């Protein structure tokens, strides 16, 4: 297989409610996906870079869905980066933990029937998480970034991004707002995917 290669296509200034970002667009030689970077400050910097590796979530990021915490995480990351004066958000086009929007909505329908987010993906023939961070490594290398303060609650993401050439110096938590619509989803992240969140006990969790 041809090695994965990326191309930085364009960069433009984007004023937002949180401040000014540079928006970079990357393409690759495998598919038609356009991966994005929201950037504040110059890169690289001597100190570790405050970074969020965010997987696309149309329902949460764009529609403000309360079924997940994705949109809230994205906006918190934008605020935190502006407050620090320096940082990156890599916006990777891998909707629904890599299963795509169509199957994510099918998974939502299964969740409405009583499945949790993990079992719904499995019932559709997917792994619980099909995301790949190879392209994130290439983008960070292109930007000259080798040390991260990574904004995540997911220890699997920390492991996936840690290599000989990329060091996670600190994990920066993104605490969610608990809502009636997302509490069971967040409990499933903790109980089945080992996310590092402090939540009330889930009354639906099986007991030993």
C-alpha positions in Angstrom: 0.0 0.0 0.0 1.2 3.5 -0.8 2.4 5.3 2.3 -0.1 7.8 3.7 0.8 11.3 2.7 -0.8 14.7 3.6 -0.8 18.1 1.9 -1.4 21.4 3.6 -3.7 23.1 1.1 -4.6 26.5 2.5 -4.7 28.6 5.7 -7.1 31.5 6.5 -8.0 33.6 9.5 -11.3 32.8 11.1 -12.8 35.1 13.7 -15.0 33.2 16.3 -17.0 34.0 19.4 -13.8 32.9 21.4 -11.2 34.8 19.4 -9.2 34.6 16.2 -8.0 31.2 14.8 -6.1 30.2 11.8 -7.9 27.4 10.0 -5.6 25.0 8.1 -7.0 22.4 5.6 -5.1 19.2 5.0 -5.8 16.6 2.3 -4.3 13.2 1.8 -3.6 10.6 -0.8 -6.0 7.9 0.5 -9.5 9.5 0.4 -11.3 12.8 -0.2 -11.5 13.8 3.4 -10.4 17.3 4.4 -8.9 17.3 7.9 -8.8 20.6 9.7 -6.6 22.4 12.2 -7.7 25.4 14.4 -4.5 27.1 15.4 -3.6 29.9 17.7 0.0 31.2 17.8 3.1 30.1 15.9 4.2 26.5 15.8 6.4 24.9 17.0 6.9 26.6 20.4 9.5 25.7 23.0 6.9 24.6 25.5 4.4 21.7 25.0 1.5 22.6 22.9 -2.1 22.6 24.3 -3.9 20.4 21.9 -7.2 18.8 21.3 -7.5 15.9 18.8 -11.2 16.1 18.0 -13.1 13.6 15.9 -15.9 15.0 13.8 -19.4 14.8 15.4 -22.0 16.5 13.1 -24.8 16.0 15.6 -22.9 17.4 18.6 -20.6 20.0 17.0 -23.1 21.5 14.5 -26.6 20.6 15.8 -25.8 20.9 19.5 -27.1 17.4 20.2 -27.3 16.6 23.9 -26.8 12.8 23.3 -23.0 13.3 23.6 -20.5 15.7 25.0 -18.6 16.3 21.7 -19.8 19.8 20.9 -19.1 20.9 24.5 -15.6 19.5 24.4 -14.9 21.3 21.1 -16.0 24.6 22.5 -14.2 24.2 25.8 -11.1 23.4 23.9 -11.5 26.6 21.8 -11.9 28.7 24.9 -8.9 27.1 26.7 -6.6 27.6 23.7 -7.6 31.2 23.4 -7.0 31.7 27.1 -3.6 30.2 26.9 -2.7 32.2 23.7 -1.3 29.2 22.0 -2.6 25.8 20.9 -4.1 23.5 18.3 -7.4 21.6 17.6 -7.0 18.9 15.0 -10.5 18.2 13.6 -10.4 14.8 12.1 -13.1 13.6 9.8 -14.0 10.3 11.4 -17.6 10.6 12.4 -19.1 8.4 15.0 -15.8 7.0 16.4 -15.0 6.1 12.8 -18.2 4.4 11.6 -19.7 7.3 9.7 -22.8 9.4 10.1 -25.2 6.8 8.6 -24.2 4.0 11.0 -24.0 6.4 13.9 -27.6 7.3 13.4 -28.5 3.6 13.2 -26.6 3.2 16.4 -28.7 6.0 18.0 -31.8 4.0 17.0 -30.4 0.9 18.7 -29.6 3.0 21.8 -33.2 4.2 21.9 -34.1 0.4 22.1 -31.9 -0.1 25.1 -28.4 -0.7 23.7 -25.5 1.3 25.1 -23.1 3.1 22.7 -20.6 0.2 22.7 -23.1 -2.6 22.1 -24.9 -0.5 19.4 -21.6 -0.3 17.4 -20.9 -3.9 17.9 -24.4 -4.9 16.8 -23.8 -3.0 13.5 -20.6 -5.1 12.9 -18.2 -2.4 14.0 -15.5 -2.3 16.7 -16.4 -0.1 19.7 -13.9 2.5 18.4 -12.6 2.5 14.8 -10.7 5.8 14.9 -7.2 6.0 13.5 -4.7 8.7 14.6 -2.0 8.2 11.9 -3.1 11.3 10.1 -2.9 13.3 13.4 0.8 12.3 13.7 1.5 13.5 10.2 -0.2 16.8 10.7 1.6 17.4 14.0 4.9 16.5 12.4 4.2 18.9 9.5 3.6 21.7 12.2 6.8 20.7 14.0 5.0 19.8 17.2 6.5 17.0 19.2 5.2 17.6 22.8 1.5 17.9 23.7 -0.6 18.9 26.6 -3.5 16.8 25.4 -7.0 17.8 26.1 -8.9 14.5 26.5 -10.6 12.2 29.0 -9.7 9.1 27.0 -6.6 7.1 28.1 -6.7 5.1 24.8 -6.2 8.4 22.9 -3.1 9.1 25.0 -1.7 5.7 24.3 -2.5 6.0 20.5 -0.7 9.3 20.2 2.4 8.5 22.3 5.3 7.5 20.1 9.1 7.9 20.0 8.5 11.2 18.1 5.4 12.5 20.0 5.3 12.9 23.8 2.2 13.5 25.8 3.6 15.7 28.6 0.2 16.2 30.3 -3.4 15.1 30.0 -5.7 18.0 30.4 -9.3 16.9 31.4 -12.5 18.2 29.8 -15.2 17.8 32.3 -18.7 17.5 30.7 -22.0 18.9 31.8 -24.3 16.1 33.0 -27.7 16.2 31.4 -30.6 13.8 31.4 -29.9 13.0 27.7 -26.2 12.2 28.1 -25.7 10.7 31.5 -26.0 7.1 30.5 -23.7 7.7 27.5 -21.1 9.3 29.8 -21.4 6.4 32.3 -20.8 3.9 29.4 -17.7 5.8 28.5 -16.5 5.4 32.1 -17.6 1.8 32.7 -16.8 0.2 29.4 -14.2 2.5 27.7 -12.3 3.6 30.8 -12.7 7.3 30.3 -11.4 9.4 33.2 -14.5 11.2 34.4 -16.0 11.8 37.8 -19.7 10.9 37.5 -22.4 9.7 39.9 -22.9 6.0 40.0 -25.0 4.6 37.1 -28.1 2.8 38.5 -28.2 0.7 35.3 -24.7 -0.7 35.7 -24.6 -4.5 36.2 -23.6 -5.5 39.7 -21.1 -8.2 40.6 
